[in-house]
């Protein structure tokens, strides 16, 4: 038999290798074509429809009695939806806690009257498929997705059973809910239609936010502020804070793609803690951690101006330049996240019962800060709350018809006038 030459063997091996290589290329091309033909699942776009700015009242002196413990009770807390949806998730927070927070069960439902719920709307929440969850100190958790139609402007109830005592742990609270929430007697009443009431609450405990699945065009507006944003002076339960009124204006004008989140804390300041962390200290949690924020409205600074003297803390005295520097920090950081920043002028304090807010020095600082907000072009836009509600004959004072009575906080009509000062085209 003839012996094949080494060249022949090489040729056959090369032809085999070339065929195998081409076959591999063809297989890869077929795989790529198949993948291209399949519709890839889109990422879920979550938008916060309601949220609250949280703090630890034990860290401050302003809230005696707000820090409290619970043991084997159910909390039923209500909120107003500012963006509709059919799929939602709930955030619970132990971010200021010093011990683990045990959640035995949690439900969400459409609210009826008082503490009652619409029974057909009740949905049990799960966390990784489990009915309960333990939240470590300093942490927040989000529920699994729940299917529930929620309409804009409607009230939802979130019920949470706390089976173990929370005594000894710092609370995680939003102080002024401006609505009535409820504590049950001992037991798990998360699924109860007619909730048994042992006590009432006027704050939010451990409830941080509710998100809805929304179109990509939807986003959130965060109102970062103090008591004038939180709504001090408004009628409790009536929904007349300026963020509430702004949400209604947006809905009535057909702007259905923007939620409005009230992240005000009464007494809050830009540069120093007072009632909750300073604005610069809390924006990671109260702004950047919130999904799909498109707009930020900043109404802060009046407590920086008047707070140092009121609290007898001369070391916390600030200048107008200090405040505008804080604004620049907030603007720069928000822009890094693609957020449009709207500056709000500081509202009048003339005649305020807190003397330090009504001094000539404080008024000079307020005017200097407002001039910078209006004229520096540092913000993407400006809403002039000062001009909207000041007395045209006494520019340092609120219009009498907008005054809640303390000459510092607006009433329902005043908050409505503030919301009306917005150019809604900025939010489209």
CORRA-V162886 format. One record per backbone hydrogen bond with DSSP energy under -1.0 kcal/mol. CO is the residue of the C=O (numbers start at 1). NH is the residue of the N-H. If there is no record, write none. Layout:
# CORRA-V162886
co:CO nh:NH
co:CO nh:NH
This chain:
# CORRA-V162886
co:5 nh:9
co:6 nh:10
co:7 nh:11
co:8 nh:12
co:9 nh:13
co:10 nh:14
co:11 nh:15
co:12 nh:16
co:13 nh:17
co:14 nh:18
co:15 nh:19
co:16 nh:20
co:17 nh:21
co:18 nh:22
co:19 nh:23
co:20 nh:24
co:21 nh:25
co:22 nh:26
co:23 nh:27
co:24 nh:28
co:25 nh:29
co:26 nh:30
co:27 nh:31
co:28 nh:32
co:29 nh:33
co:30 nh:34
co:31 nh:35
co:32 nh:36
co:33 nh:37
co:45 nh:214
co:47 nh:212
co:49 nh:82
co:50 nh:210
co:55 nh:173
co:56 nh:59
co:57 nh:60
co:63 nh:66
co:70 nh:166
co:72 nh:187
co:73 nh:162
co:74 nh:184
co:75 nh:160
co:76 nh:182
co:77 nh:158
co:79 nh:156
co:81 nh:153
co:85 nh:150
co:86 nh:148
co:87 nh:213
co:88 nh:146
co:89 nh:211
co:90 nh:143
co:91 nh:208
co:91 nh:209
co:92 nh:141
co:94 nh:97
co:94 nh:138
co:101 nh:135
co:103 nh:133
co:105 nh:161
co:106 nh:125
co:107 nh:159
co:108 nh:123
co:109 nh:157
co:110 nh:118
co:113 nh:116
co:116 nh:112
co:118 nh:121
co:119 nh:122
co:123 nh:108
co:126 nh:144
co:127 nh:130
co:130 nh:127
co:133 nh:103
co:135 nh:101
co:136 nh:139
co:139 nh:94
co:141 nh:92
co:146 nh:88
co:150 nh:85
co:151 nh:154
co:154 nh:81
co:155 nh:111
co:156 nh:79
co:157 nh:109
co:158 nh:77
co:159 nh:107
co:160 nh:75
co:161 nh:104
co:162 nh:72
co:162 nh:73
co:166 nh:169
co:172 nh:206
co:173 nh:55
co:174 nh:204
co:178 nh:237
co:181 nh:201
co:182 nh:76
co:183 nh:198
co:183 nh:199
co:189 nh:192
co:193 nh:117
co:199 nh:183
co:201 nh:181
co:202 nh:177
co:204 nh:174
co:206 nh:93
co:208 nh:52
co:209 nh:91
co:210 nh:49
co:210 nh:50
co:211 nh:89
co:212 nh:47
co:215 nh:218
co:219 nh:259
co:220 nh:294
co:220 nh:295
co:221 nh:261
co:222 nh:297
co:223 nh:263
co:224 nh:299
co:225 nh:265
co:226 nh:230
co:227 nh:231
co:227 nh:232
co:231 nh:234
co:235 nh:238
co:241 nh:245
co:242 nh:246
co:243 nh:247
co:244 nh:248
co:245 nh:249
co:246 nh:250
co:247 nh:251
co:248 nh:252
co:249 nh:253
co:250 nh:255
co:251 nh:254
co:254 nh:256
co:257 nh:219
co:259 nh:221
co:261 nh:223
co:261 nh:263
co:265 nh:268
co:269 nh:279
co:270 nh:280
co:276 nh:274
co:278 nh:282
co:282 nh:286
co:283 nh:287
co:283 nh:288
co:284 nh:289
co:287 nh:290
co:292 nh:220
co:294 nh:340
co:295 nh:222
co:296 nh:342
co:297 nh:224
co:298 nh:344
co:301 nh:305
co:302 nh:306
co:303 nh:307
co:306 nh:310
co:307 nh:311
co:308 nh:313
co:313 nh:316
co:314 nh:317
co:319 nh:323
co:320 nh:324
co:321 nh:325
co:322 nh:326
co:323 nh:327
co:324 nh:328
co:325 nh:329
co:326 nh:330
co:327 nh:331
co:328 nh:332
co:329 nh:333
co:330 nh:334
co:331 nh:335
co:332 nh:336
co:334 nh:337
co:334 nh:339
co:335 nh:338
co:340 nh:296
co:341 nh:380
co:341 nh:381
co:342 nh:298
co:343 nh:383
co:349 nh:352
co:354 nh:357
co:355 nh:358
co:359 nh:363
co:360 nh:364
co:361 nh:365
co:362 nh:366
co:363 nh:367
co:364 nh:368
co:365 nh:369
co:366 nh:370
co:367 nh:371
co:368 nh:372
co:369 nh:373
co:370 nh:374
co:371 nh:375
co:372 nh:376
co:381 nh:343
co:383 nh:345
co:383 nh:385
co:384 nh:388
co:385 nh:389
co:386 nh:390
co:389 nh:399
co:394 nh:397
co:396 nh:350
co:397 nh:391
co:399 nh:402
co:400 nh:403
co:402 nh:411
co:406 nh:353
co:409 nh:404
co:411 nh:415
co:412 nh:416
co:413 nh:417
co:414 nh:418
co:415 nh:419
co:416 nh:420
co:418 nh:421
co:419 nh:422
co:423 nh:426
co:424 nh:427
co:425 nh:428
